[in-house]
Amino acid sequence: MIRFLFRFLGLWILAAGFVFLVYDGTKSIASNAIFITRLNDSWNAIHATSLASLEPAVKSVSPWLWDPVVTSILTAPTWSVFGVLGAILILLGRRKKPLIGYARG
């Protein structure tokens, strides 16, 4: 059941990453320049208050985690963050390969 949930969420997040890739692509074609939407900008457009409350929450856990880790994720392109997260969830939810030979239990 958990593997199914990981695969299901992973596919939805991967689809959202593809939507953001198409969005950036069409905006780049329309403006004749490369246009990349950062995760920070996308999150701010969708729900700004949760983005503002993220910094104190992360800094309460550990202050060093905010500056190098979370800020670099927030400045990455939205489609790449969603793509990587979706791929990780899909890999976590994949079925185990059948064992061959004497390794069966």
Secondary structure, DSSP 4 states (H G I P E B T S, - for coil): -HHHHHHHHHHHHHHHHHHHHHHHHHHHHHHTS----BHHHHHHHH-HHHHHHHHHHHHHH-HHHIIIIIHHHHTSBHHHHHHHHHHHHHHHTSPPPPP-GGG--
